[in-house]
Each structure stands twice: as C-alpha cells, then as structure tokens.
Amino acid sequence: MPPRRETTAIGRPSHADEDRADTTLGKKIDADTWDSDLKKDGKVVGRLHRVVSADGKTLSVHNTGMQLSGATGDETLVFDQR
C-alpha cells in the first residue's frame, strides 16, 4: 500500500502514515501556491512547494530535504494535464 499523507486544515498539522514524516503542516500562499513542512518527531525533515499554473494545466512540486526514496536532497516534479 502506498504512503498516505493528508493535510486537512490550513495552518494546522495533520498526521501522515509514513516512516519519513509523521506530520505535515501546509500553508496556502495564494490561490495557486502551497508550502508544506514535513516533520518527524517534531523536527522538520523536508519542505514542499507546490504551484499550479495560471491555466490550471500544470502542477510543479519542489521537494527539499527528505525524498520519498529516503535520500535527502532536492527534486522538482512537473505534472501536466492531458
């Protein structure tokens, strides 16, 4: 089963079912932008910056810190709507 992460409220931590992070704290920057801190045992282990394009067809996600693979570093993912 894939990891499950859910942010349920702006500005309030939610819990994640995953070994690398146990809490996600999301903040809405504007209508198209979200920033999230990923925490494990109260310590920030990663950050996410998500932006939806103005036309709504592209989602860019920049991960800093802990990656899904367990490695640390930076990665950028781009998703295009077809």
Buried (B, 14 or more C-beta within 10 A) or exposed (E): EEEEBEBEEEEEBBEBEBEBBBBBBBEEEEEEEBBBBBBBEEEBBBBBBBBBEEEEEEBBBBBBBBBEEEEEEEEEEEEEEE
